[in-house]
């Protein structure tokens, strides 16, 4: 057997991966500057060999055999993008195993590894995160289909950077085969120079808060990340603190006007276009707080803020506790999301319902945001918090450690 680690095929730039966030910085972090890992970017290059189409057709038939609902079958086929699957199979000689993330959408014959953050996301496109309340998951045909995919010999490893998500997988899929494939690989983040990152706290004449949308910039995600609660709190605080400023990196929701008048946006700088990573880095350097009072976990965003000396404001959504302990005194916490959004399901997983969070401005959220920001406007206090967060990342979230454990998983699985 070869001692060389497999070359990983990356299908993330293909159209079928767009709803799954494609080249998300989180999954890219396992590969970037990782000299031990080779990867191959799968492109939309069509290889019309009959054997390739037959392999995809066979895999597709097996998947659909588990789906007893015609609507689920149609949804599955539409989101697979058959041409994309043929491209993946046709370029199979250029890589050894696929690197899939978020949902195991694949119909082919190559081995694969799979990364996930949130448990409900693995059932996309059959369900959407935030719309799973009262769902009897194990009664659905797609549950068996996903379980069979994880049980298959093609699936070599299932890994996550969230320990609680791995625990859910262990409880829900009551299979020793799947349990043996589960691995924990921590995220790694580039820690900025404290000298550069903390310079903004030197006698600032104003205080700047940063809010960013998801990579895909869907305007609806501004609400899922709690942007409407933040805007309401900011508009109130701004009247008392005219030196307070808010930067929002997001496309603008069409219905924003139903909640806010133009006067509510005084002191708000709105960046409604994609920016480069270096431009984002400069935003972190120039802002004192990073607001993410969201309905769900956004682990890479919170870690980057911490590693860049930008003090986070976060909710108590499921999963954040893994990244904040033992630094609870160095972040601002907003409570109530865990109780209102999440439900411990008898099947062993945690279902969620974002509707109430995103379709109304919740007074309890707004009041807590106002209070937390008001209590933390002292630059010396913020500097101390930011410094502790940066040291926390040095201790627990280094790129070297993440890469080492990712490589160790691949060696265990393939060599």
C-alpha positions in Angstrom: 0.0 0.0 0.0 1.2 3.5 -0.9 2.4 5.7 2.0 1.2 8.8 0.1 -1.9 10.6 1.3 -4.8 10.7 -1.2 -5.3 13.6 -3.6 -8.6 15.2 -2.7 -11.1 16.2 -5.4 -12.9 19.5 -4.7 -16.3 19.8 -6.4 -17.0 23.1 -4.5 -16.9 25.4 -7.6 -19.5 23.4 -9.5 -23.1 24.9 -9.7 -24.6 22.2 -7.4 -22.4 23.3 -4.5 -23.6 27.0 -4.6 -26.5 26.3 -2.1 -23.9 24.6 0.1 -21.6 27.7 0.3 -19.1 26.2 -2.2 -15.5 27.3 -1.3 -16.4 28.4 2.2 -13.4 29.7 4.2 -14.1 27.1 6.9 -13.5 24.0 4.8 -10.8 25.8 2.8 -8.9 26.2 6.1 -8.2 22.5 6.3 -6.3 22.7 3.0 -4.8 26.2 2.6 -1.0 26.2 3.2 -1.2 22.6 4.2 1.8 21.1 2.5 0.9 17.6 3.4 -2.3 17.6 1.4 -2.7 17.7 -2.4 -6.0 18.7 -3.9 -7.6 18.9 -7.4 -10.2 21.4 -8.4 -13.0 19.7 -10.3 -14.2 21.9 -13.1 -17.3 21.8 -15.4 -15.5 19.8 -18.0 -17.7 17.2 -19.6 -16.4 13.7 -20.4 -19.0 11.9 -22.6 -17.9 8.4 -22.0 -20.7 5.9 -21.7 -19.2 4.2 -18.7 -19.2 7.5 -16.7 -22.8 8.1 -17.3 -23.6 4.5 -16.4 -21.8 4.9 -13.1 -23.7 8.0 -12.2 -27.0 6.4 -13.3 -26.4 3.3 -11.1 -25.6 5.5 -8.0 -28.6 7.7 -8.7 -30.9 4.6 -8.9 -29.6 3.3 -5.6 -30.2 6.7 -3.9 -33.7 7.1 -5.3 -34.6 3.6 -4.3 -34.6 4.7 -0.6 -36.8 7.7 -1.4 -40.4 6.6 -1.4 -41.7 10.2 -1.9 -41.8 11.3 -5.6 -41.3 14.9 -4.5 -38.1 14.0 -2.6 -36.9 12.1 -5.6 -37.4 15.1 -7.8 -35.8 17.5 -5.3 -32.8 15.2 -5.0 -32.2 14.8 -8.7 -32.6 18.6 -9.3 -30.0 19.5 -6.6 -27.5 16.9 -7.7 -27.1 18.5 -11.1 -26.5 15.4 -13.2 -24.0 17.2 -15.5 -22.0 18.1 -12.4 -22.0 14.5 -11.2 -20.8 13.4 -14.6 -18.0 16.0 -14.5 -17.0 14.7 -11.1 -16.9 11.1 -12.3 -15.2 12.0 -15.6 -12.2 13.7 -13.8 -11.8 10.8 -11.4 -8.3 9.9 -12.7 -7.1 13.2 -11.3 -7.9 12.6 -7.7 -8.3 9.7 -5.2 -11.2 10.8 -3.0 -13.8 13.5 -2.9 -13.9 16.1 -0.2 -17.6 16.8 0.4 -19.1 19.2 3.0 -22.4 20.3 4.5 -24.5 17.6 2.7 -23.4 14.3 1.1 -24.8 15.2 -2.4 -22.9 12.7 -4.6 -23.9 10.1 -7.1 -20.8 8.3 -8.3 -18.2 5.6 -7.6 -15.3 7.4 -5.9 -14.5 7.2 -2.2 -15.2 10.4 -0.2 -14.7 12.2 3.1 -17.4 14.4 4.6 -17.3 17.5 6.8 -20.3 19.1 8.5 -21.0 21.8 11.1 -24.7 21.5 11.7 -26.5 18.1 11.9 -29.7 19.2 10.1 -27.8 20.4 7.1 -26.7 16.9 6.2 -30.3 16.2 5.0 -30.3 19.0 2.5 -32.2 19.4 0.1 -34.9 17.5 1.8 -35.0 19.8 4.8 -33.6 23.3 5.5 -31.8 24.3 8.7 -34.1 26.4 10.8 -37.3 24.6 9.6 -37.1 21.3 11.4 -39.4 21.8 14.4 -41.7 18.8 15.0 -40.0 16.8 12.2 -40.0 13.0 12.7 -36.7 12.5 11.0 -36.4 8.7 11.2 -39.8 8.2 9.6 -38.6 9.9 6.4 -37.3 7.9 3.4 -34.4 10.3 3.0 -33.1 9.5 6.5 -32.4 5.9 5.3 -30.8 7.2 2.1 -28.4 9.4 4.1 -27.7 6.6 6.5 -26.9 4.2 3.7 -24.5 6.8 2.2 -22.6 7.0 5.5 -22.6 3.2 5.9 -21.3 2.7 2.4 -17.7 1.6 1.8 -17.2 4.8 -0.3 -17.7 7.0 2.8 -14.3 6.8 4.5 -14.5 9.5 7.1 -17.1 11.9 8.6 -15.6 14.8 10.6 -16.6 18.0 12.3 -15.0 20.8 14.2 -18.1 20.9 16.5 -18.0 18.2 19.2 -21.7 18.4 20.0 -22.5 17.8 16.3 -20.5 14.6 16.4 -22.3 13.5 19.6 -25.6 14.0 17.8 -24.5 11.9 14.9 -23.5 9.1 17.3 -26.9 9.2 19.0 -29.1 9.4 15.9 -27.3 6.9 13.7 -27.1 3.9 16.0 -24.4 2.2 14.0 -20.9 1.1 15.0 -19.9 1.4 11.4 -20.8 5.1 11.3 -19.3 5.7 14.8 -16.0 4.4 13.7 -15.9 6.9 10.8 -16.5 9.9 13.0 -13.6 12.2 13.8 -13.1 15.5 15.5 -10.8 18.0 13.7 -10.6 21.5 15.3 -10.6 24.6 13.2 -7.4 26.5 12.7 -7.3 30.3 12.3 -4.5 32.7 11.5 -3.9 34.8 14.5 -3.1 38.4 13.7 -0.3 40.4 15.2 -1.5 41.9 18.5 0.4 45.1 17.8 -1.6 45.7 14.6 -4.9 44.2 15.8 -5.1 46.1 19.1 -3.9 49.5 17.8 -7.5 50.6 17.3 -7.9 50.8 21.1 -5.3 53.5 21.5 -7.4 56.5 22.6 -10.2 56.1 20.0 -12.5 59.1 19.4 -15.3 56.8 18.3 -16.4 53.2 18.7 -17.0 51.0 15.7 -19.2 47.8 15.5 -18.9 45.4 12.6 -21.7 43.1 11.3 -21.1 40.7 8.4 -23.5 38.5 6.4 -22.8 35.0 5.2 -20.4 34.5 2.3 -23.3 34.0 -0.2 -24.7 37.4 0.8 -28.3 36.3 0.7 -30.1 39.4 2.1 -32.4 37.1 4.1 -29.4 35.9 6.1 -29.1 39.4 7.6 -32.1 38.5 9.7 -30.8 35.0 10.6 -27.7 36.6 11.9 -29.7 39.0 14.0 -29.0 42.1 12.0 -32.5 43.5 12.5 -32.2 43.2 16.3 -28.7 44.9 16.2 -30.0 47.7 14.0 -32.8 48.5 16.4 -30.5 48.5 19.4 -27.9 50.6 17.5 -30.5 53.2 16.4 -31.5 53.7 20.1 -27.9 53.8 21.4 -26.8 56.2 18.7 -29.1 58.9 20.0 -27.2 58.8 23.3 -23.7 58.1 21.9 -23.2 59.9 18.6 -19.6 58.6 18.5 -21.0 55.1 17.9 -20.7 53.7 14.4 -22.0 50.5 12.7 -20.7 48.9 9.6 -22.9 46.3 7.9 -21.3 44.0 5.2 -24.4 42.6 3.5 -26.8 43.0 0.6 -29.8 45.0 1.6 -33.1 43.1 2.3 -36.0 44.5 0.2 -38.3 44.6 3.2 -35.9 46.4 5.5 -38.1 49.5 5.3 -41.0 47.8 7.1 -38.9 48.1 10.3 -36.6 51.0 9.8 -36.8 54.6 8.7 -33.9 56.5 7.1 -33.2 58.2 10.5 -32.7 54.8 12.1 -29.7 54.3 9.8 -27.7 57.4 11.0 -24.2 56.3 11.7 -24.6 53.1 9.6 -22.1 52.4 6.8 -23.6 49.8 4.5 -21.3 47.8 2.2 -23.6 45.9 -0.1 -21.0 44.2 -2.4 -18.5 41.4 -2.0 -15.1 42.6 -0.8 -11.7 40.9 -0.9 -10.3 39.0 2.1 -7.7 41.7 2.7 -10.5 44.3 2.8 -12.3 42.2 5.3 -9.1 41.9 7.3 -8.9 45.7 7.4 -12.4 45.9 8.6 -11.6 43.7 11.6 -8.6 45.9 12.4 -10.6 49.1 12.4 -13.6 47.8 14.4 -13.8 47.3 18.1 -16.8 44.9 18.3 -18.0 42.2 16.1 -21.8 41.6 16.4 -23.2 38.1 15.6 -26.4 37.7 17.7 -27.5 35.0 15.4 -30.1 32.2 15.4 -27.4 29.6 14.5 -23.7 28.8 14.9 -21.1 30.6 12.6 -17.9 29.3 14.1 -15.5 30.5 11.5 -16.8 34.1 11.7 -16.5 34.2 15.5 -13.0 32.7 15.5 -11.8 35.2 12.9 -13.1 38.0 15.0 -11.4 36.7 18.1 -8.1 36.2 16.3 -8.3 39.7 14.8 -8.8 41.5 18.1 -12.5 42.3 17.5 -14.6 41.6 20.6 -17.6 39.4 19.7 -21.2 39.9 20.7 -22.9 36.5 20.2 -26.1 34.7 21.1 -26.5 31.5 23.0 -27.2 29.5 19.9 -26.2 25.9 19.9 -22.4 25.3 19.6 -21.0 28.7 20.5 -20.1 27.4 24.0 -17.4 25.2 22.5 -15.6 28.3 21.2 -16.1 30.6 24.1 -15.2 28.5 27.1 -13.2 29.4 29.1 -13.3 33.0 27.8 -16.9 33.8 28.7 -15.8 37.1 30.3 -14.2 38.2 27.0 -17.3 38.1 24.9 -20.7 39.7 25.2 -23.5 37.1 25.4 -27.1 37.5 24.3 -29.5 34.9 25.8 -32.8 33.5 24.8 -32.1 32.0 21.4 -31.4 28.6 22.7 -34.7 28.5 24.4 -36.8 30.0 21.6 -35.2 28.4 18.5 -34.0 24.9 19.6 -35.8 21.8 20.8 -34.2 18.6 22.1 -35.9 16.0 20.0 -36.6 12.5 21.4 -34.8 11.0 18.5 -31.5 12.4 19.9 -31.0 15.4 17.8 -31.8 19.1 18.2 -34.4 20.5 15.9 -34.7 24.2 15.1 -37.2 26.8 14.1 -35.9 30.2 12.9 -39.3 31.7 11.9 -40.0 33.7 15.1 -36.4 34.9 15.3 -36.2 36.3 11.7 -39.7 37.6 11.3 -39.9 39.9 14.2 -37.7 42.3 16.2 -37.6 40.7 19.7 -37.5 43.3 22.5 -35.5 41.0 24.8 -32.8 40.6 22.2 -32.7 44.4 21.6 -32.6 45.2 25.3 -29.7 42.9 25.9 -27.8 44.2 22.9 -28.2 47.8 24.1 -27.1 46.8 27.6 -24.0 44.8 26.5 -22.8 47.5 24.2 -23.4 50.3 26.8 -21.5 48.3 29.4 -18.5 47.7 27.2 -17.7 51.1 25.6 -14.6 51.6 27.6 -11.6 51.1 25.2 -9.3 49.8 27.9 -11.9 47.1 28.9 -12.3 46.1 25.2 -8.6 45.9 24.7 -8.2 43.5 27.6 -11.0 41.4 26.3 -9.6 41.4 22.8 -6.2 40.4 24.1 -7.5 37.5 26.1 -9.4 36.3 23.0 -6.3 36.4 20.8 -4.3 34.4 23.4 -7.2 31.9 23.6 -6.9 31.3 19.8 -3.2 30.8 20.2 -3.8 28.1 22.8 -6.6 26.3 21.1 -7.2 27.2 17.4 -3.9 27.2 15.6 -3.7 26.3 12.0 -0.8 23.9 12.6 -2.8 21.8 15.1 -5.8 21.8 12.8 -3.7 20.6 9.8 -1.9 18.0 11.9 -5.2 16.4 13.0 -6.7 16.6 9.5 -3.6 14.8 8.2 -3.8 12.3 11.0 -7.4 11.5 10.1 -6.5 10.9 6.5 -3.6 8.6 7.4 -5.8 6.6 9.7 -8.5 6.2 7.0 -6.5 5.7 3.8 -3.1 4.3 4.8 
